[in-house]
Every structure is written in C-alpha cells, then in structure tokens.
C-alpha cells in the first residue's frame, strides 16, 4: 500500500485538522471527519489518465478553493451572485417590456376587442366586420 508524503499531510492538517487521506485500492482519497459517523470523502486524487498519482499542492489548491468560510473569497462570491441576480432581473424586465410592445403591435380594433373581452364589457364585436343596416331599403324574399 502506498503512503502519502509527509509534507502533504502536514499542509493538509494546517488547512484543517479534521482532513485526512486514505487509500482505496486504486486512488488516494481526501476525507473530512464530521465528528460523528464515518468520515466523508471530499476529493479523489487522480492523474491525467484517471490513474494513480501522489497528492500534491494542486489538490490543496482545489480544497482551499472549495472552502466557503474563507473571507475575501466569500465576499467576492456574494458580489458575483448579486451581480448575476441583477442581470437576470434586468433581462426579465426587458422581456416583459418587449412582450408588452409585441402585444401592442396589433391594430386598434384588435386591441379594443381584446380589452373588452378581458374586462367583460361585452362581446367586443370588431368594427371592421360589422355591416350596418340601412333603414330605407327593405328586402322581400319571393318563393
């Protein structure tokens, strides 16, 4: 069974005393002891070809990058999340504006009909389809 370099273990323990490394028959695995139950696997150390390799500084950088409690990184992540949320809000507002604009591209008669139907003000007959009755003429059907 291969053993881990002592310098890596020392740097890992300096990062967090509850971190440890174990070998699982093919790879090294960095584990975190939660204080109850079994330790949780947080990182499998693998080479470029997904094969075996010794852990080194690259793995420490990956673990440090995932630490959410680290001060300046947390602030930058929060700022980035707030910025992305603002972009989403602006995009949604723009889409709503475009949707309203697209709906008002219809003609005056179509808008009047849609408004009267939406507010239940009547049938909303379209004026361009209406035929006015002329009172002076009378049609008589002959059979």
N, C-alpha and C positions, 0 to 999 in steps of 0.2 A: 504494500500500500504506500503510495507516495505521500510525502509530508510537505506541508506548506512552509515557505520561507519565514524565518523568524521576524525579519524586518516588516513583512507584510502584516503579520499578526499583530505586531506592536502598533503599526499605523492604524490598523483596523480597530484595535482596542482604544486607541486615542480618540478615534472618531466617536465610538460609543462602546461602553464596556459590555453591553449585552449582545454585541455581534460576535459571531464565531464562524469557523469554517469546518465543513466536514466533507468527506469523500464518499460519493455514492456509486462506486464501482466503475464509473466512466468519467465523471467530471467532479470538480470541486464545486461546492455549493455554500454560499454565504447565508447564514441563518441568524434570526433575531429571536432572542429569548423574551417572551412576553411576561414572564413571571408566573404563569400558570399554564399547564398543559405542555404539549410538545413545542419545541422551537419552530418558527415559521421560516420557510425558505423564501429569501428575497431576491437572490441573484444566482444564476447558474453561470459558471465561468467556462466559456468555450472558445476554441480557436477560430480562425478564419474559415476553416473547413468543417466547423461544428465538432471538431475533435477535442482532445485533451490539451490543456495548457496550464502553466502555473499562473496563479493570480499575481497581478502587479498594480502599478499606480493607475492604470486605465480603469480598473474595477473600482478603486477607491473614488475616482472622479465620478463614476456612474452613481455610486452610493451617495456621495455628497450632493449630487445634482437632484436626487430624489428626496432630500431632507427638506420637508416643508416648514420646519420650525426655524430655519436659518433666516436671520433678519433681513438683510438687504435684498436677498433673492425673493423673499415673500412679498416685500413691498412692490418690487418690480412685477411680480406675477399678478398681484392685485391690480396694479395700474394697467397692465396689459389686458386683464379680464374686463375692467371697467371701460377701457377704450373699445374693445370688441363689442361689448354690450351697447355702447353708444352708437357704433357703426350699424348694428342690427336695428336699433330704434330708428335711426335716420333712414335706413333702407326701407323699413316698413312704412314710415311716414311718406316717403317718396312714392312707394307703390300705391298707397291709399290715395294720394293726390292724383296719380296717373289714372287710377281706376275711376275716380270721380270725373276727371277730364274725358276719359273714354266714354263714360256713360252719357255725358252731356254733348257728345258729338252728334247725337240723334237730332232729328228735326223737331221743330216746335210742337207739331201735332203729336208726335210720338211721346215727347216728354209730358205733354198735357195729359195724354191718356194714361201714362204710367203713374203720374201724380194722382189723378182721380181714382185710379184703381187701388193705389197704395193707401190712400186716406179714406176709402169707402165713400166717396162723394157721388157716386152714380156709376152708370155704365161706362162712361168715358168714350162715347162714340167718336170716332175720328171724323173731323170735318171734311176731309178730302173724299170720304166715301158716301157722304150724305147727299141725297137727292131731294131738293125742296119741291114741295107740291105747289103747283100753280093753280090758284082757286078759280080762274076764269074758264078753264077748259075741263070738259067732262068726257070721260071715256065710257062708251056703252058697248058692251060686248054683244055681238049678234051670233045666234046659233042657227 
